[in-house]
Amino acid sequence: MAFPPAPTPKAVVLKNLKEKAHAVYGPSSAERWTSCPASIKHCENAPPEKDSPYAKEGTDAHTCFEMFLKNGRAKVAATRKMLKGAYPTDMVEHALEAAEEIWRRTPPGAIVVAEQKVDISDFTDAEQFGTLDCAIVEEFGLLQIWDFKYGAGIPVDAEGNLQLILYALGAAKQYDYNFSQVELGVIQPRAEHHTGQSVRSWQIEMADLLEYRDFFLEAVKKTKAKNPKFVAGDHCRFCRGKVNCPEISKHAITQAQIAFDDETTEVVSVPAPETMAIKNLPQILEACEKLEKWIDAVRSHAHFVLEKGHKIDGFKLVAKRSTRKWADVSAAEKAGVKLFGPLVYAPKELLSPAQIEKALKEHYDPEAIKKFVAKNTTNVSSGYTLVPESDSRPAVNPAANAFDQLPEMEKPKKKGKK
């Protein structure tokens, strides 16, 4: 089955492929399940993941990227539509730059597809699919698989990237592997890579790509063993089972030479760093990395529990420091231009309240600026943070607040007698 030519309004669903919300052996988690066989079974019983603003940001960025790829001949109209859809200006610009990179790399006669489902069942011994961001298909020539990463924290390499390799195998299968070479690429505009390049790619011969089939099948086999092995590493970072992983917690604590009381769970002793033998530092440093991942996961889980309205003795959630936002951007823009002219603008958008105060203080009466900002802003907290009970800030209950924000239901009118 061939990919449809772009632009395409909807992705094609492969025949005989069951729709699933989550692929157990998905490409996006390939680094984890090929490295840690126990993670598959362990994650089945892990606490639910908390909704992340970073995940939503990534989803929005991919929506913009896909829209550009599928409306390449009308990118000006697509840009206007996305900006009206409340997507941030920098996000739209990054998505357009990524799409233009794809267009530059598309040879005459090749087709570009976005958000395409590919069958990876032959490489995982299970009915699975993956959804790749973008592919450039030149049958009997070069197959390109591109991944748009919008995260700003962790730079991702293209060379040996198992997620992209699995996508490439699934995509190549649809063309009976009729390609001479495969190029795997990452477009990551916001993360600083050691090469200084936001676009990175790696080429591999088709024959060499096919050798990964046995690698994935062997990895799947290990996950199905009676007692699969836990293996900690960089792949733990995005594992939803971190919070109660025995490899990260128990083994790392032992490696770090921290002693706990079995009954009270209190720390009995922590070795002074200056007393540690140099020969032991490698394993202790490795343990510290594991513990940091585990600690972050525990705090995240505790945050999730408190947000749901449960109690944790000795801890609570409090509102973070609030930041000022325009209550009504259009109204603030209209009033600001009337009072202060074009100085209220950045090159492409209205300045923030803090930026307004800084930009205008040398040109206008400070009292007038203060009144304008106060009238047109509202304080919005950026969320909640976990603190000890002794913290002076008042506790908040997100679960109760959610009910407070629900609109009041209209009471039914009494029917009068006829």
Buried (B, 14 or more C-beta within 10 A) or exposed (E): EEBBEBBBEEBBEBEEBEEEEEBBBBBBBBBBBBBBBBBBBBBEEBBEEBEEEEEEBBEBBBBBBBBBBBBBEEBEEBBEBBBEEEBBBEBBBBBBBBBEBBEEBBEEEBBBBBBBBBBBBEBBBEBBBBBBBBBBBBBEBBBBBBBBBBBEEEBBBBEEBBBBBBBBBBBBBBBEBEBEBBBBBBBBBBBEBEEEEBBBBBBBEBEEBBEBBEEBEEBBEBBEEEEBEBBBBEBBBBBBBBBBBEBBBEBBBEBBBBEBEEEEEEEEEEEEEEEBEEEEEEBBEBBBBBBEBBBEBBBBBBBBBBBEEEEEEEBBBBBEEEEBBBEEEEEBBEBBBEBBEEBBBEEEEBBBBEEBBEBBEEEBEEEEBEEBBEEBBEEEEEEBBBBEEEEEEEBBBBEEEEEEEEEEEEEEEEEEEE
